Amino acid sequence: MLKKMYGLVCSTLMVGAIITPGVWASATKVGTDEAVEVLGSDDPYYNMRWAWPTTDDTITDDYGDVGWRWHKGIDIGVTKEPVFATASGVVIQSGVYSDKVTYAMTIKHNDIDPDTGKNLITRYLHLEPGTLKFTTNKTVSKGTTIATSGKSGATGYHLHFDVNAKGMTYPGDYDTFSPWVFWPEKRPSLLNIDLGGDTQGQHEEKFDDPEYFFDFLLIDYVGKDEFFRWMDSIEESERTMTNFKKYFKLTEKDINKIMKTSLSPEREKKILGKS
Ligand SMILES: [Zn+2]
């Protein structure tokens, strides 16, 4: 409930800010004060004491209705900086998108959402290829470095971060909620927003379809070289899980079985390295 109220306040302000860039600073300031007041120290999300996901807090694109599209998370303007797990949990997705360059990781946290009763799930997009440190099913602690931020699948360097309470590995629009409930004190950093940055115009909506994400566990199973040979042999639009299963002769049952496995440190290191 609290997070919904907060999201509403933010999105209203965002629309105003986009239409009239001049009111940005003052509008954001009002939003900041109100948000802190609304959430306060009783905010259950704030009290989870999550770690901020990277080293800097300059926001290049906010959560929610940014005027011409819905943004599922926040974009943080970092270039090749460490990315941290915001809280303890288990990796439930670690892999590459069908464009061959976008790397992402998703963590299911031990913290339970007070609204839905489900585990909170966070996603980290546009990671630097070859820097991901964990494969699916590995546990991570709060503050663990999970990768280096990059610009894979984006025109400019930034970390896209989003959170959902619906148990979703690939959340669609409106499936996520405002991350600011975890860090109300970070909200003033929006005053540093870089509206002219080259990360403007990013579209993460395409990154919500499991058909186009290939997990490192699957890539390890079929062999890294064979996997990328397959990718290179077809058009990007043809690089789907359906075609992957067909080509490597894997059934849904096989996939489920592979996705439950855990790689040895040696195999993990090999599959996570630069391709
Ligand atoms: Zn984003």
py3Dmol code that shows the C-alpha trace and the ligand (Angstrom):
import py3Dmol

protein = """\
ATOM      1  CA  MET A   1       0.000   0.000   0.000  1.00  0.00           C
ATOM      2  CA  LEU A   2       2.724   2.428   1.000  1.00  0.00           C
ATOM      3  CA  LYS A   3       4.738   1.690  -2.073  1.00  0.00           C
ATOM      4  CA  LYS A   4       1.703   2.266  -4.269  1.00  0.00           C
ATOM      5  CA  MET A   5       1.086   5.709  -2.773  1.00  0.00           C
ATOM      6  CA  TYR A   6       4.690   6.578  -3.310  1.00  0.00           C
ATOM      7  CA  GLY A   7       4.657   5.402  -6.916  1.00  0.00           C
ATOM      8  CA  LEU A   8       1.682   7.621  -7.606  1.00  0.00           C
ATOM      9  CA  VAL A   9       3.393  10.692  -6.189  1.00  0.00           C
ATOM     10  CA  CYS A  10       6.488  10.008  -8.244  1.00  0.00           C
ATOM     11  CA  SER A  11       4.811   9.345 -11.547  1.00  0.00           C
ATOM     12  CA  THR A  12       2.713  12.495 -11.283  1.00  0.00           C
ATOM     13  CA  LEU A  13       5.834  14.512 -10.710  1.00  0.00           C
ATOM     14  CA  MET A  14       7.688  12.782 -13.512  1.00  0.00           C
ATOM     15  CA  VAL A  15       5.068  13.743 -16.085  1.00  0.00           C
ATOM     16  CA  GLY A  16       5.291  17.366 -15.031  1.00  0.00           C
ATOM     17  CA  ALA A  17       9.027  17.270 -15.126  1.00  0.00           C
ATOM     18  CA  ILE A  18       9.195  15.871 -18.637  1.00  0.00           C
ATOM     19  CA  ILE A  19       6.711  18.339 -20.068  1.00  0.00           C
ATOM     20  CA  THR A  20       8.359  21.287 -18.383  1.00  0.00           C
ATOM     21  CA  PRO A  21      12.020  20.585 -17.690  1.00  0.00           C
ATOM     22  CA  GLY A  22      12.254  23.914 -15.860  1.00  0.00           C
ATOM     23  CA  VAL A  23      10.109  22.697 -12.960  1.00  0.00           C
ATOM     24  CA  TRP A  24      12.181  19.565 -12.575  1.00  0.00           C
ATOM     25  CA  ALA A  25      14.290  20.560  -9.606  1.00  0.00           C
ATOM     26  CA  SER A  26      11.510  22.096  -7.540  1.00  0.00           C
ATOM     27  CA  ALA A  27       9.020  19.338  -8.330  1.00  0.00           C
ATOM     28  CA  THR A  28      11.517  16.657  -7.393  1.00  0.00           C
ATOM     29  CA  LYS A  29      12.374  18.442  -4.174  1.00  0.00           C
ATOM     30  CA  VAL A  30       8.702  18.458  -3.152  1.00  0.00           C
ATOM     31  CA  GLY A  31       8.445  14.783  -4.056  1.00  0.00           C
ATOM     32  CA  THR A  32      11.476  13.985  -1.962  1.00  0.00           C
ATOM     33  CA  ASP A  33      10.161  15.650   1.171  1.00  0.00           C
ATOM     34  CA  GLU A  34       6.695  14.169   0.793  1.00  0.00           C
ATOM     35  CA  ALA A  35       8.037  10.703   0.140  1.00  0.00           C
ATOM     36  CA  VAL A  36      10.222  10.693   3.212  1.00  0.00           C
ATOM     37  CA  GLU A  37       7.276  11.915   5.241  1.00  0.00           C
ATOM     38  CA  VAL A  38       4.919   9.293   3.812  1.00  0.00           C
ATOM     39  CA  LEU A  39       7.276   6.394   4.332  1.00  0.00           C
ATOM     40  CA  GLY A  40       9.217   7.416   7.398  1.00  0.00           C
ATOM     41  CA  SER A  41      11.021   4.958   9.625  1.00  0.00           C
ATOM     42  CA  ASP A  42       7.962   2.686   9.764  1.00  0.00           C
ATOM     43  CA  ASP A  43       8.348   1.863   6.064  1.00  0.00           C
ATOM     44  CA  PRO A  44       8.803  -1.937   5.965  1.00  0.00           C
ATOM     45  CA  TYR A  45      10.939  -1.697   2.811  1.00  0.00           C
ATOM     46  CA  TYR A  46      13.257   0.912   4.257  1.00  0.00           C
ATOM     47  CA  ASN A  47      13.604  -1.274   7.333  1.00  0.00           C
ATOM     48  CA  MET A  48      14.941  -4.136   5.210  1.00  0.00           C
ATOM     49  CA  ARG A  49      18.071  -1.966   4.941  1.00  0.00           C
ATOM     50  CA  TRP A  50      18.905  -2.953   1.392  1.00  0.00           C
ATOM     51  CA  ALA A  51      22.282  -2.037  -0.056  1.00  0.00           C
ATOM     52  CA  TRP A  52      22.348   0.425  -2.956  1.00  0.00           C
ATOM     53  CA  PRO A  53      23.142  -1.590  -6.133  1.00  0.00           C
ATOM     54  CA  THR A  54      26.249   0.319  -7.242  1.00  0.00           C
ATOM     55  CA  THR A  55      28.854   2.958  -6.337  1.00  0.00           C
ATOM     56  CA  ASP A  56      27.107   6.122  -7.516  1.00  0.00           C
ATOM     57  CA  ASP A  57      23.570   7.464  -7.181  1.00  0.00           C
ATOM     58  CA  THR A  58      23.178   9.744 -10.185  1.00  0.00           C
ATOM     59  CA  ILE A  59      19.866   8.833 -11.774  1.00  0.00           C
ATOM     60  CA  THR A  60      19.686   9.061 -15.561  1.00  0.00           C
ATOM     61  CA  ASP A  61      16.110   7.796 -15.848  1.00  0.00           C
ATOM     62  CA  ASP A  62      13.570   7.465 -13.050  1.00  0.00           C
ATOM     63  CA  TYR A  63      11.035   4.766 -12.319  1.00  0.00           C
ATOM     64  CA  GLY A  64       7.509   4.949 -13.678  1.00  0.00           C
ATOM     65  CA  ASP A  65       5.765   7.166 -16.176  1.00  0.00           C
ATOM     66  CA  VAL A  66       8.532   9.196 -17.747  1.00  0.00           C
ATOM     67  CA  GLY A  67       6.132  10.977 -20.100  1.00  0.00           C
ATOM     68  CA  TRP A  68       6.425   8.886 -23.241  1.00  0.00           C
ATOM     69  CA  ARG A  69       6.828   5.379 -21.805  1.00  0.00           C
ATOM     70  CA  TRP A  70       6.686   3.375 -18.610  1.00  0.00           C
ATOM     71  CA  HIS A  71      10.066   2.669 -17.043  1.00  0.00           C
ATOM     72  CA  LYS A  72      10.133  -0.507 -14.971  1.00  0.00           C
ATOM     73  CA  GLY A  73      13.067   0.530 -12.840  1.00  0.00           C
ATOM     74  CA  ILE A  74      15.702   3.181 -12.331  1.00  0.00           C
ATOM     75  CA  ASP A  75      18.750   3.837 -14.479  1.00  0.00           C
ATOM     76  CA  ILE A  76      21.873   4.721 -12.542  1.00  0.00           C
ATOM     77  CA  GLY A  77      24.580   6.551 -14.473  1.00  0.00           C
ATOM     78  CA  VAL A  78      27.618   4.418 -13.803  1.00  0.00           C
ATOM     79  CA  THR A  79      30.377   3.320 -16.168  1.00  0.00           C
ATOM     80  CA  LYS A  80      32.031  -0.024 -15.475  1.00  0.00           C
ATOM     81  CA  GLU A  81      31.398   0.155 -11.732  1.00  0.00           C
ATOM     82  CA  PRO A  82      30.750  -2.788  -9.393  1.00  0.00           C
ATOM     83  CA  VAL A  83      27.146  -3.951  -9.131  1.00  0.00           C
ATOM     84  CA  PHE A  84      26.042  -5.154  -5.709  1.00  0.00           C
ATOM     85  CA  ALA A  85      23.301  -7.538  -4.614  1.00  0.00           C
ATOM     86  CA  THR A  86      20.896  -5.294  -2.716  1.00  0.00           C
ATOM     87  CA  ALA A  87      20.087  -8.082  -0.261  1.00  0.00           C
ATOM     88  CA  SER A  88      20.780 -11.753   0.353  1.00  0.00           C
ATOM     89  CA  GLY A  89      19.164 -14.307  -1.894  1.00  0.00           C
ATOM     90  CA  VAL A  90      19.630 -16.773  -4.703  1.00  0.00           C
ATOM     91  CA  VAL A  91      20.410 -16.070  -8.372  1.00  0.00           C
ATOM     92  CA  ILE A  92      17.430 -17.162 -10.497  1.00  0.00           C
ATOM     93  CA  GLN A  93      18.627 -15.877 -13.880  1.00  0.00           C
ATOM     94  CA  SER A  94      22.082 -15.163 -15.219  1.00  0.00           C
ATOM     95  CA  GLY A  95      22.637 -15.049 -18.914  1.00  0.00           C
ATOM     96  CA  VAL A  96      22.554 -13.356 -22.268  1.00  0.00           C
ATOM     97  CA  TYR A  97      19.769 -11.860 -24.382  1.00  0.00           C
ATOM     98  CA  SER A  98      19.172 -12.832 -28.014  1.00  0.00           C
ATOM     99  CA  ASP A  99      21.048  -9.719 -29.179  1.00  0.00           C
ATOM    100  CA  LYS A 100      24.193 -11.573 -27.985  1.00  0.00           C
ATOM    101  CA  VAL A 101      25.420  -8.504 -26.107  1.00  0.00           C
ATOM    102  CA  THR A 102      22.954  -7.787 -23.291  1.00  0.00           C
ATOM    103  CA  TYR A 103      23.874  -9.549 -20.067  1.00  0.00           C
ATOM    104  CA  ALA A 104      21.547  -9.614 -17.080  1.00  0.00           C
ATOM    105  CA  MET A 105      21.210 -11.132 -13.638  1.00  0.00           C
ATOM    106  CA  THR A 106      18.143 -11.625 -11.455  1.00  0.00           C
ATOM    107  CA  ILE A 107      18.088 -12.363  -7.722  1.00  0.00           C
ATOM    108  CA  LYS A 108      15.286 -13.788  -5.605  1.00  0.00           C
ATOM    109  CA  HIS A 109      15.760 -12.356  -2.133  1.00  0.00           C
ATOM    110  CA  ASN A 110      15.034 -13.871   1.240  1.00  0.00           C
ATOM    111  CA  ASP A 111      13.016 -10.756   2.119  1.00  0.00           C
ATOM    112  CA  ILE A 112       9.283 -11.197   1.718  1.00  0.00           C
ATOM    113  CA  ASP A 113       7.091  -8.434   0.319  1.00  0.00           C
ATOM    114  CA  PRO A 114       4.590  -7.376   2.999  1.00  0.00           C
ATOM    115  CA  ASP A 115       1.908  -6.727   0.332  1.00  0.00           C
ATOM    116  CA  THR A 116       2.053  -9.947  -1.694  1.00  0.00           C
ATOM    117  CA  GLY A 117       3.752 -12.373   0.701  1.00  0.00           C
ATOM    118  CA  LYS A 118       6.163 -13.302  -2.104  1.00  0.00           C
ATOM    119  CA  ASN A 119       9.936 -13.079  -2.173  1.00  0.00           C
ATOM    120  CA  LEU A 120      11.209  -9.779  -3.547  1.00  0.00           C
ATOM    121  CA  ILE A 121      13.039 -10.100  -6.868  1.00  0.00           C
ATOM    122  CA  THR A 122      15.595  -7.649  -8.293  1.00  0.00           C
ATOM    123  CA  ARG A 123      17.013  -7.390 -11.807  1.00  0.00           C
ATOM    124  CA  TYR A 124      20.280  -5.895 -13.027  1.00  0.00           C
ATOM    125  CA  LEU A 125      20.521  -5.136 -16.766  1.00  0.00           C
ATOM    126  CA  HIS A 126      23.174  -4.053 -19.296  1.00  0.00           C
ATOM    127  CA  LEU A 127      26.023  -5.738 -17.409  1.00  0.00           C
ATOM    128  CA  GLU A 128      29.495  -5.759 -18.928  1.00  0.00           C
ATOM    129  CA  PRO A 129      30.044  -9.025 -20.831  1.00  0.00           C
ATOM    130  CA  GLY A 130      32.444 -11.402 -19.106  1.00  0.00           C
ATOM    131  CA  THR A 131      32.040  -9.794 -15.669  1.00  0.00           C
ATOM    132  CA  LEU A 132      29.084 -11.717 -14.226  1.00  0.00           C
ATOM    133  CA  LYS A 133      30.247 -13.611 -11.177  1.00  0.00           C
ATOM    134  CA  PHE A 134      27.396 -16.035 -10.506  1.00  0.00           C
ATOM    135  CA  THR A 135      25.304 -18.557 -12.365  1.00  0.00           C
ATOM    136  CA  THR A 136      21.710 -19.486 -11.547  1.00  0.00           C
ATOM    137  CA  ASN A 137      21.076 -21.255  -8.221  1.00  0.00           C
ATOM    138  CA  LYS A 138      24.103 -19.679  -6.476  1.00  0.00           C
ATOM    139  CA  THR A 139      23.438 -17.802  -3.251  1.00  0.00           C
ATOM    140  CA  VAL A 140      24.598 -14.224  -2.744  1.00  0.00           C
ATOM    141  CA  SER A 141      24.799 -12.003   0.314  1.00  0.00           C
ATOM    142  CA  LYS A 142      23.768  -8.390   0.693  1.00  0.00           C
ATOM    143  CA  GLY A 143      26.481  -6.203  -0.840  1.00  0.00           C
ATOM    144  CA  THR A 144      28.158  -9.016  -2.786  1.00  0.00           C
ATOM    145  CA  THR A 145      29.652  -7.795  -6.066  1.00  0.00           C
ATOM    146  CA  ILE A 146      27.719  -9.695  -8.720  1.00  0.00           C
ATOM    147  CA  ALA A 147      29.082  -8.043 -11.885  1.00  0.00           C
ATOM    148  CA  THR A 148      30.429  -4.857 -13.439  1.00  0.00           C
ATOM    149  CA  SER A 149      27.986  -2.370 -14.927  1.00  0.00           C
ATOM    150  CA  GLY A 150      28.174  -1.877 -18.654  1.00  0.00           C
ATOM    151  CA  LYS A 151      26.178  -0.699 -21.636  1.00  0.00           C
ATOM    152  CA  SER A 152      25.325  -4.021 -23.227  1.00  0.00           C
ATOM    153  CA  GLY A 153      22.073  -3.591 -25.136  1.00  0.00           C
ATOM    154  CA  ALA A 154      22.079   0.161 -24.485  1.00  0.00           C
ATOM    155  CA  THR A 155      23.566   3.178 -26.224  1.00  0.00           C
ATOM    156  CA  GLY A 156      25.177   4.536 -23.081  1.00  0.00           C
ATOM    157  CA  TYR A 157      26.702   3.157 -19.905  1.00  0.00           C
ATOM    158  CA  HIS A 158      24.220   2.714 -17.040  1.00  0.00           C
ATOM    159  CA  LEU A 159      22.815   0.153 -14.663  1.00  0.00           C
ATOM    160  CA  HIS A 160      19.107  -0.616 -14.992  1.00  0.00           C
ATOM    161  CA  PHE A 161      17.699  -1.845 -11.694  1.00  0.00           C
ATOM    162  CA  ASP A 162      14.127  -2.965 -11.029  1.00  0.00           C
ATOM    163  CA  VAL A 163      12.247  -4.827  -8.334  1.00  0.00           C
ATOM    164  CA  ASN A 164       9.036  -6.857  -8.301  1.00  0.00           C
ATOM    165  CA  ALA A 165       6.947  -8.567  -5.650  1.00  0.00           C
ATOM    166  CA  LYS A 166       5.097 -10.888  -8.015  1.00  0.00           C
ATOM    167  CA  GLY A 167       7.654 -13.677  -8.187  1.00  0.00           C
ATOM    168  CA  MET A 168       8.561 -12.690 -11.744  1.00  0.00           C
ATOM    169  CA  THR A 169      11.936 -13.360 -13.347  1.00  0.00           C
ATOM    170  CA  TYR A 170      10.941 -11.276 -16.373  1.00  0.00           C
ATOM    171  CA  PRO A 171       8.530  -8.573 -15.180  1.00  0.00           C
ATOM    172  CA  GLY A 172       6.454  -6.661 -17.695  1.00  0.00           C
ATOM    173  CA  ASP A 173       5.354  -3.042 -17.459  1.00  0.00           C
ATOM    174  CA  TYR A 174       3.441  -2.360 -14.219  1.00  0.00           C
ATOM    175  CA  ASP A 175       4.727  -5.605 -12.657  1.00  0.00           C
ATOM    176  CA  THR A 176       7.480  -3.734 -10.834  1.00  0.00           C
ATOM    177  CA  PHE A 177       7.239  -1.056  -8.149  1.00  0.00           C
ATOM    178  CA  SER A 178       9.180   2.047  -7.190  1.00  0.00           C
ATOM    179  CA  PRO A 179      12.609   1.111  -5.791  1.00  0.00           C
ATOM    180  CA  TRP A 180      12.597   4.384  -3.843  1.00  0.00           C
ATOM    181  CA  VAL A 181      10.690   2.767  -0.974  1.00  0.00           C
ATOM    182  CA  PHE A 182      13.968   1.032  -0.078  1.00  0.00           C
ATOM    183  CA  TRP A 183      16.070   4.198  -0.154  1.00  0.00           C
ATOM    184  CA  PRO A 184      13.877   7.242   0.586  1.00  0.00           C
ATOM    185  CA  GLU A 185      17.000   9.154   1.573  1.00  0.00           C
ATOM    186  CA  LYS A 186      18.495   8.584  -1.891  1.00  0.00           C
ATOM    187  CA  ARG A 187      15.636  10.315  -3.581  1.00  0.00           C
ATOM    188  CA  PRO A 188      17.242  13.794  -3.411  1.00  0.00           C
ATOM    189  CA  SER A 189      19.941  12.530  -5.747  1.00  0.00           C
ATOM    190  CA  LEU A 190      17.357  12.958  -8.480  1.00  0.00           C
ATOM    191  CA  LEU A 191      18.429  16.583  -8.404  1.00  0.00           C
ATOM    192  CA  ASN A 192      21.542  15.262 -10.122  1.00  0.00           C
ATOM    193  CA  ILE A 193      19.453  13.795 -12.887  1.00  0.00           C
ATOM    194  CA  ASP A 194      21.183  13.877 -16.209  1.00  0.00           C
ATOM    195  CA  LEU A 195      18.370  14.561 -18.655  1.00  0.00           C
ATOM    196  CA  GLY A 196      20.773  15.137 -21.530  1.00  0.00           C
ATOM    197  CA  GLY A 197      22.605  11.890 -20.960  1.00  0.00           C
ATOM    198  CA  ASP A 198      22.972   9.376 -23.717  1.00  0.00           C
ATOM    199  CA  THR A 199      21.071   6.765 -21.746  1.00  0.00           C
ATOM    200  CA  GLN A 200      17.837   8.597 -22.521  1.00  0.00           C
ATOM    201  CA  GLY A 201      15.634   6.670 -24.856  1.00  0.00           C
ATOM    202  CA  GLN A 202      16.508   3.246 -23.546  1.00  0.00           C
ATOM    203  CA  HIS A 203      13.819   0.635 -23.845  1.00  0.00           C
ATOM    204  CA  GLU A 204      13.856  -2.158 -21.343  1.00  0.00           C
ATOM    205  CA  GLU A 205      10.391  -3.388 -22.242  1.00  0.00           C
ATOM    206  CA  LYS A 206      11.894  -5.827 -24.713  1.00  0.00           C
ATOM    207  CA  PHE A 207      13.786  -7.443 -21.863  1.00  0.00           C
ATOM    208  CA  ASP A 208      10.710  -9.042 -20.344  1.00  0.00           C
ATOM    209  CA  ASP A 209      10.304 -12.051 -22.627  1.00  0.00           C
ATOM    210  CA  PRO A 210      11.839 -15.349 -21.432  1.00  0.00           C
ATOM    211  CA  GLU A 211      11.835 -16.542 -25.055  1.00  0.00           C
ATOM    212  CA  TYR A 212      14.870 -14.351 -25.725  1.00  0.00           C
ATOM    213  CA  PHE A 213      16.952 -14.957 -22.628  1.00  0.00           C
ATOM    214  CA  PHE A 214      19.549 -17.738 -22.524  1.00  0.00           C
ATOM    215  CA  ASP A 215      20.755 -18.824 -19.131  1.00  0.00           C
ATOM    216  CA  PHE A 216      24.404 -19.665 -18.527  1.00  0.00           C
ATOM    217  CA  LEU A 217      23.277 -23.066 -17.224  1.00  0.00           C
ATOM    218  CA  LEU A 218      21.796 -23.870 -20.635  1.00  0.00           C
ATOM    219  CA  ILE A 219      24.806 -22.440 -22.470  1.00  0.00           C
ATOM    220  CA  ASP A 220      27.124 -24.586 -20.336  1.00  0.00           C
ATOM    221  CA  TYR A 221      25.008 -27.657 -21.015  1.00  0.00           C
ATOM    222  CA  VAL A 222      25.150 -27.375 -24.811  1.00  0.00           C
ATOM    223  CA  GLY A 223      28.678 -25.955 -24.836  1.00  0.00           C
ATOM    224  CA  LYS A 224      29.638 -22.290 -25.106  1.00  0.00           C
ATOM    225  CA  ASP A 225      31.225 -22.542 -28.558  1.00  0.00           C
ATOM    226  CA  GLU A 226      28.299 -24.546 -29.948  1.00  0.00           C
ATOM    227  CA  PHE A 227      25.853 -22.075 -28.440  1.00  0.00           C
ATOM    228  CA  PHE A 228      27.433 -18.995 -29.988  1.00  0.00           C
ATOM    229  CA  ARG A 229      27.912 -20.834 -33.286  1.00  0.00           C
ATOM    230  CA  TRP A 230      24.167 -21.477 -33.270  1.00  0.00           C
ATOM    231  CA  MET A 231      23.491 -17.818 -32.454  1.00  0.00           C
ATOM    232  CA  ASP A 232      25.758 -16.627 -35.261  1.00  0.00           C
ATOM    233  CA  SER A 233      24.128 -18.984 -37.743  1.00  0.00           C
ATOM    234  CA  ILE A 234      20.688 -17.319 -37.518  1.00  0.00           C
ATOM    235  CA  GLU A 235      19.027 -13.918 -37.468  1.00  0.00           C
ATOM    236  CA  GLU A 236      18.533 -12.268 -34.066  1.00  0.00           C
ATOM    237  CA  SER A 237      14.759 -12.631 -34.328  1.00  0.00           C
ATOM    238  CA  GLU A 238      15.204 -16.393 -34.722  1.00  0.00           C
ATOM    239  CA  ARG A 239      17.237 -16.714 -31.544  1.00  0.00           C
ATOM    240  CA  THR A 240      14.418 -17.916 -29.329  1.00  0.00           C
ATOM    241  CA  MET A 241      14.156 -20.565 -26.633  1.00  0.00           C
ATOM    242  CA  THR A 242      11.777 -22.460 -28.912  1.00  0.00           C
ATOM    243  CA  ASN A 243      14.407 -22.659 -31.661  1.00  0.00           C
ATOM    244  CA  PHE A 244      17.163 -23.335 -29.125  1.00  0.00           C
ATOM    245  CA  LYS A 245      15.276 -26.383 -27.835  1.00  0.00           C
ATOM    246  CA  LYS A 246      14.643 -27.569 -31.370  1.00  0.00           C
ATOM    247  CA  TYR A 247      18.257 -27.149 -32.493  1.00  0.00           C
ATOM    248  CA  PHE A 248      19.811 -28.786 -29.438  1.00  0.00           C
ATOM    249  CA  LYS A 249      17.013 -31.385 -29.170  1.00  0.00           C
ATOM    250  CA  LEU A 250      15.977 -30.480 -25.627  1.00  0.00           C
ATOM    251  CA  THR A 251      12.515 -30.985 -24.187  1.00  0.00           C
ATOM    252  CA  GLU A 252      10.841 -28.706 -21.645  1.00  0.00           C
ATOM    253  CA  LYS A 253      11.574 -31.428 -19.094  1.00  0.00           C
ATOM    254  CA  ASP A 254      15.290 -31.336 -20.001  1.00  0.00           C
ATOM    255  CA  ILE A 255      15.329 -27.543 -19.638  1.00  0.00           C
ATOM    256  CA  ASN A 256      13.700 -27.682 -16.207  1.00  0.00           C
ATOM    257  CA  LYS A 257      16.194 -30.302 -15.091  1.00  0.00           C
ATOM    258  CA  ILE A 258      19.185 -28.293 -16.338  1.00  0.00           C
ATOM    259  CA  MET A 259      17.850 -25.147 -14.656  1.00  0.00           C
ATOM    260  CA  LYS A 260      17.878 -26.924 -11.304  1.00  0.00           C
ATOM    261  CA  THR A 261      21.559 -27.838 -11.534  1.00  0.00           C
ATOM    262  CA  SER A 262      24.427 -25.943  -9.978  1.00  0.00           C
ATOM    263  CA  LEU A 263      27.809 -25.524 -11.645  1.00  0.00           C
ATOM    264  CA  SER A 264      31.116 -26.322  -9.992  1.00  0.00           C
ATOM    265  CA  PRO A 265      33.354 -23.273  -9.377  1.00  0.00           C
ATOM    266  CA  GLU A 266      35.568 -24.346 -12.298  1.00  0.00           C
ATOM    267  CA  ARG A 267      32.711 -24.698 -14.768  1.00  0.00           C
ATOM    268  CA  GLU A 268      31.113 -21.519 -13.488  1.00  0.00           C
ATOM    269  CA  LYS A 269      34.319 -19.563 -14.062  1.00  0.00           C
ATOM    270  CA  LYS A 270      34.662 -20.981 -17.568  1.00  0.00           C
ATOM    271  CA  ILE A 271      31.119 -20.209 -18.680  1.00  0.00           C
ATOM    272  CA  LEU A 272      31.085 -16.720 -17.139  1.00  0.00           C
ATOM    273  CA  GLY A 273      34.332 -15.620 -18.792  1.00  0.00           C
ATOM    274  CA  LYS A 274      34.423 -13.463 -21.924  1.00  0.00           C
ATOM    275  CA  SER A 275      33.125 -15.320 -24.941  1.00  0.00           C
TER     276      SER A 275
END
"""
ligand_1 = """\
1
ZN
Zn 16.196 1.275 -17.326
"""
view = py3Dmol.view(width=600, height=400)
view.addModel(protein, "pdb")
view.setStyle({"model": 0}, {"cartoon": {"style": "trace"}})
view.addModel(ligand_1, "xyz")
view.setStyle({"model": 1}, {"stick": {}})
view.zoomTo()
view.show()
